[in-house]
Amino acid sequence: MILQSNDLVKSFGGVTAINHLSLTVEKGTVFGIIGPNGSGKTTFFNLVNGVYTPDSGRVTFDGKNITGLHPHRIAELGIGRTFQIPAPFTKMTVLENVMVSTFIRASSLKESRKMAWEILELVRLDDKGNTQVANVTLEDRKRLELARALGTKPSLLLLDEVMAGLTPSEVKAAIELIRSLRTRELTLIVVEHIMDVILSLCDRIAVLDYGQKIAEDIPDQIVNNKEVIRAYLGERYSARN
């Protein structure tokens, strides 16, 4: 086990975004989280990486209680995270953007630059390293978002809708890229609305609805779960499968 949430609760005003949520993620796996818009997926990520502090409950990472720690401290411990909407430094180059994240591990400018180039090669963005970010495509910005998260050398990586806005061919390339990360001893938690992506990548899937976990199982069981079909997939998707 690398990550565990125990009975997490988070409310905003009178709205409960996360409602007594408990999840366990095994080391070395790809764990998927799906659910309707507003079901609490991104809020859960924000609780894990310290953007929010839970009202109650606990988050444990690699045996340590990280509940309420600041994001930079959680990143130092080994949790990396991408965001739905990339927000790079547009006046800097692609390489410089990745270097910013590597300074959490690098002890010198030379080491930071070396690490950044290696990561850009990994995400197949090294040919754009000296390009100003304002001049790259959405697909490249998505890869850059992933590269910046990898720059912190995480052991757990939270991927928040990295496929959003991509074309089918770009999605296929992104799937292959994410699969390749498993060889780097990374555990991945993937939030995604494209079901074919989730089903092809994940070992286990949890389904959220109104901040609660309504199901957790292997992919083949999730797509045939009546409660999941009702809350999220719909009968049309079930019939297709």
ABEGO torsion letter per residue (X at the ends): XABBBBGBBBBBEABBABBGBBBBBBBGBBBBBBEBBGAGAAAAAAAAAGABBBABEBBBBGGBBABGBBAAAAAAAGBBBBBABBBBBAABBAAAAAAAAAAAABABAAAAAAAAAAAAAAAGAAAAAABBAAABBAAAAAAAAAAAAAAAGBABBBBBGAABGBBAAAAAAAAAAAAAAAAAGBBBBBBBABAAAAAAABABBBBBBGGBBABBBBAAAAAABAAAAAAAAEAAAAAAX
